[in-house]
């Protein structure tokens, strides 16, 4: 199968950045993405039909866990693709194994994807867990992206300390936003940024509720006080995402 992305990404925890979710959860893993445009006469519905075949193929043939999601632009200025496929694994070894299994055995499924789309970029990132408030995986919702760069003299240690302060603030106002970062590995272009921060919500109403609570509690001022000396982040697009399956 082809995976898709262009402006999507996650963040790095190679240097023992603490995680604020359950201890049993992986704190980092692999992401591979493709940015794709539909061929004339084709649509998301056509892609989802092929994705169902891919999902069944993965259940039978993939030996490692892999989760696939399809994303479509929601808030954006100039979208670079019709949709994005993002695939998550809990390690880079698992990413390599599932990729190789598909290359060797998934030709018929790949051909079905090729008949409906053209994918112009493929990127690899490392995801890192900052905050996750859900015990079970979320099958769909909305995700906001921001491109972030470290300030002079700041690095992972300063970012981890800032995250701890923000975690305490968000917990105090009952915020349910899930926060992950993507660090670029291969085939990426972040236009000079160091990583992309992603904030995940289970629905638009939940997103709006969390935003209202954040603003009313002085979150904008808190965010500036906590992070301004550490990173500079520029807001980017938002996307609707839906699970397309994968392997357990």
ZAMARGU-4260 file (C-alpha; in steps of 0.2 Angstrom, whole numbers, plus 5000, padded with zeros to 4 digits):
<rodrens>
0) 5000/5000/5000 | 5005/5018/4998 | 5005/5029/5013 | 5003/5048/5011 | 5009/5065/5018
5) 5018/5081/5014 | 5015/5094/5028 | 5011/5081/5042 | 5024/5075/5054 | 5029/5070/5073
10) 5042/5072/5086 | 5058/5064/5093 | 5061/5056/5110 | 5078/5048/5107 | 5086/5057/5122
15) 5075/5051/5136 | 5061/5065/5136 | 5049/5060/5149 | 5031/5054/5144 | 5016/5060/5153
20) 5004/5045/5149 | 5003/5028/5156 | 5020/5019/5158 | 5015/5004/5148 | 5013/5015/5132
25) 5027/5016/5120 | 5035/5033/5121 | 5041/5034/5103 | 5039/5025/5086 | 5039/5026/5067
30) 5028/5036/5055 | 5028/5035/5036 | 5017/5046/5026 | 5012/5049/5008 | 5004/5064/5000
35) 4992/5059/4986 | 4980/5066/4973 | 4966/5057/4965 | 4966/5053/4947 | 4952/5061/4936
40) 4935/5053/4941 | 4942/5046/4957 | 4938/5051/4975 | 4940/5047/4993 | 4926/5034/4992
45) 4937/5024/4979 | 4952/5025/4991 | 4942/5019/5006 | 4936/5004/4995 | 4954/4999/4991
50) 4959/5003/5010 | 4946/4989/5015 | 4956/4977/5004 | 4972/4983/5011 | 4965/4981/5029
55) 4961/4962/5026 | 4978/4959/5017 | 4987/4966/5033 | 4977/4955/5044 | 4983/4940/5035
60) 5000/4945/5030 | 5008/4958/5042 | 5018/4950/5056 | 5020/4967/5066 | 5007/4980/5072
65) 5004/4994/5060 | 4990/5007/5061 | 4984/5017/5045 | 4975/5033/5045 | 4968/5044/5030
70) 4968/5062/5032 | 4959/5076/5023 | 4963/5095/5024 | 4950/5104/5036 | 4958/5121/5040
75) 4971/5126/5027 | 4977/5139/5015 | 4985/5130/5001 | 4983/5111/5002 | 4997/5101/4994
80) 4987/5085/4992 | 4969/5078/4991 | 4972/5067/5006 | 4986/5060/5016 | 4989/5042/5022
85) 4999/5041/5039 | 5005/5024/5045 | 5011/5022/5063 | 5021/5008/5071 | 5028/5006/5089
90) 5046/5004/5083 | 5056/5007/5067 | 5060/4989/5066 | 5041/4985/5065 | 5040/4999/5051
95) 5054/4991/5041 | 5047/4974/5043 | 5029/4979/5038 | 5036/4989/5023 | 5046/4975/5017
100) 5032/4962/5018 | 5021/4974/5008 | 5034/4977/4995 | 5037/4958/4993 | 5019/4952/4994
105) 5007/4966/4992 | 5008/4970/4973 | 4990/4967/4969 | 4985/4980/4983 | 4998/4992/4977
110) 4991/4991/4959 | 4973/4995/4966 | 4980/5011/4975 | 4990/5016/4959 | 4974/5015/4949
115) 4965/5029/4959 | 4979/5040/4964 | 4996/5048/4961 | 5007/5050/4977 | 5020/5064/4975
120) 5030/5062/4992 | 5034/5050/5005 | 5041/5054/5021 | 5048/5046/5037 | 5046/5053/5055
125) 5048/5048/5073 | 5033/5051/5084 | 5035/5055/5102 | 5022/5055/5115 | 5019/5070/5125
130) 5002/5068/5132 | 4988/5056/5129 | 4972/5056/5139 | 4963/5041/5131 | 4965/5023/5137
135) 4960/5016/5120 | 4964/5021/5102 | 4953/5034/5094 | 4947/5029/5077 | 4944/5046/5070
140) 4943/5065/5074 | 4953/5080/5070 | 4972/5085/5072 | 4980/5102/5072 | 4998/5104/5065
145) 5011/5117/5070 | 5029/5119/5064 | 5041/5122/5079 | 5059/5128/5080 | 5070/5128/5096
150) 5076/5145/5102 | 5095/5148/5104 | 5102/5139/5119 | 5086/5128/5121 | 5084/5110/5118
155) 5076/5094/5123 | 5079/5096/5142 | 5071/5113/5142 | 5056/5107/5131 | 5053/5092/5143
160) 5053/5104/5158 | 5040/5116/5149 | 5030/5101/5144 | 5028/5096/5163 | 5022/5113/5167
165) 5009/5113/5153 | 5003/5095/5157 | 4999/5101/5175 | 4990/5116/5168 | 4980/5106/5156
170) 4975/5093/5169 | 4969/5106/5180 | 4956/5113/5167 | 4951/5095/5162 | 4958/5097/5145
175) 4957/5081/5134 | 4969/5086/5120 | 4981/5072/5115 | 4998/5079/5110 | 5012/5071/5100
180) 5027/5078/5091 | 5035/5072/5074 | 5053/5073/5071 | 5059/5072/5053 | 5070/5057/5048
185) 5070/5055/5029 | 5061/5063/5014 | 5055/5078/5024 | 5055/5096/5022 | 5050/5107/5037
190) 5056/5123/5030 | 5069/5125/5043 | 5059/5120/5058 | 5065/5106/5070 | 5049/5097/5073
195) 5030/5097/5070 | 5018/5097/5085 | 5002/5088/5083 | 4986/5090/5094 | 4973/5077/5092
200) 4954/5078/5096 | 4940/5065/5095 | 4928/5077/5087 | 4925/5096/5082 | 4914/5099/5097
205) 4928/5092/5108 | 4941/5102/5099 | 4930/5118/5102 | 4926/5114/5120 | 4945/5111/5124
210) 4949/5128/5115 | 4936/5137/5125 | 4942/5130/5142 | 4960/5134/5137 | 4957/5152/5132
215) 4945/5156/5147 | 4958/5149/5159 | 4971/5160/5153 | 4980/5146/5142 | 4986/5158/5129
220) 4996/5168/5142 | 5001/5152/5151 | 5008/5145/5135 | 5018/5160/5131 | 5025/5160/5148
225) 5030/5142/5148 | 5036/5140/5130 | 5041/5156/5122 | 5059/5155/5129 | 5060/5137/5123
230) 5052/5135/5105 | 5044/5146/5092 | 5029/5137/5084 | 5019/5143/5069 | 5002/5136/5067
235) 4998/5126/5051 | 4984/5116/5044 | 4971/5105/5052 | 4965/5088/5046 | 4951/5076/5048
240) 4957/5059/5051 | 4949/5042/5050 | 4956/5025/5054 | 4958/5013/5038 | 4964/4998/5048
245) 4980/4989/5049 | 4987/4974/5059 | 4986/4970/5077
</rodrens>
